[in-house]
């Protein structure tokens, strides 16, 4: 069954926004796809941990995606931004924009070539209690215009409890 790009893109956004909405708090709900599932979480959290990965349909050999990575980080968010900028420069990645919506949050947008493919990234880094939550959307540069609104909305919907 082909539900189309719009339906699957919507699924990513809706799934990110409905975590725990109509289900018990320990389930992820995907109402468009018609299912819910218990999160896969270790009993003892380890970092770094790729906590969640969501993908759009494959287009031209690449699936736009959003992932959530959790890692220990004992330095400041400003230091994390400087480190990222240095790593981008070394890798030939171009930083397009950096914003600081709050003291604990930074949003970076960048693009460049990785594994022979030009990609575009939009990332939200949130530092709380020496844990860095990195929520990153990735799409091929040639698909960014079509996919960016949903990918960015998904990233921007990230919330930590009590924030």
Buried (B, 14 or more C-beta within 10 A) or exposed (E): EEEEBEEBBBBBBBBBEBBEEEBEEEBBBBBBEEEBEEEEEEEEEEEEBEBBEBBBBEBEEBBBBBBBBBBEBEEEBEEBBEEBBEEBEEEEBEBEEBEEEEEBBBBBBBBBEEEEEEBBBBBBBBBEEEBBBBBBBBBBEBBBEBBBEBBBBBBBBBEEEEE
